[in-house]
């Protein structure tokens, strides 16, 4: 008798969308080792022959940080010791999120060769992009440490809350990778639109500027998801935990994002192989 | 027992990314039956339609037909890559597919790294990985080239490595596309023996081929596809 997991039955009249989407998620997550290995290979191949490799990203972040830090601290008339830690954390988290979003558009189209030749969970491809970007971002983390050391900032015990911030961002990356990957595979005009939105988001989110500068209008920031997610990491590290409103907003955005991605993925998973 | 059962199975490829409306009209008006509009008025190519067949344990099936008849699409559907748009497909037994054995190889990694990567793709544990590494390393006959990035390999060497990795496990259902042709005479002889073993030990073989020699030697059933439909299904004798 064959083991039950080796019986696959697909009936177009009874598609069992949800069950199969959940199985995809489960299989994909259980193959995280493969996703991680592929992410590392991507990085190795991308920076092949380069002496500094992904450290180039960190170096350019550092230069940007010093340049922008000096300029905007003067423009906003803020103390450098107050402004630079804010800019360092915001910029690094932003780069992590924004490069993920632009690469997420290609989650499925860039894996076309594999998708059409091998049966693999689609979640795996998403996980690969998430790992890849997280590995790059991890190279920049020492910069935060450096800035904290230079200005003698020691975060309090509430800094551990940042772990939940990272977790929320991670969950959103999984959902976003599938969602954007699917939409961009089906509609090829989406990636440039996404690039535009990301660029705009950089300026309307409190990265270069601090939310306090908005005065009374700061409550409206909660409508910007990027603000909410930035705050879940920045708050614990810099501001004794971050505003409750930002946390509530971040959790709500996550729930909405996961439900939306889940519904679309369940409905269209079986069509992805025809789209890429 | 391995078994494959297809009932009224249908696969259609949507043509999404070609825009122009006039192009659509022209395609549809000139359509010979395979290019058609679906329920939502999109242009689709009907790749496989109304397939009904059951393959039982012990059958060695040759898929024959012209280019574009749907042989590879059918193999990919059996492998679970494409899901049928209509009808039902049940596959009992684990599948090993030699559709494109080079899929998922990383050109900038060495042969050995690629073997380990393949082990990860298959979800093997440490012990099985070491086994695959030893097995495929020896069988491919690459020697010191095993530690050279494979983009420096000749076409024949890549095929040897791909073949060695793909055939190192014994599946119940073996799906093969006709691809093995490169490689020198020595290796081909070795490959033939290996394939022979694999085919003998698997419960079901489905192979897409143009080579009547392969059909005669390995197969006891021939399914003939034409324009995505089965036009012939006969049991032949294994000589």
Interface residues (C-beta under 8 A of the other chain):
Chain A: X1 X2 X6 X7 X8 X9 X10 X11 X12 X13 X31 X33 X34 X37 X38 X41 X44 X45 X48 X113 X114 X115 X116 X117 X118 X119 X120 X186 X188 X270 X273 X274 X275
Chain B: X1 X2 X10 X13 X14 X16 X17 X76 X79 X80 X81 X82 X83 X84 X85 X86 X87 X88 X89 X90 X91 X92 X93 X94 X97 X99 X100 X103 X104 X106 X108 X109 X117 X120 X121 X123 X172
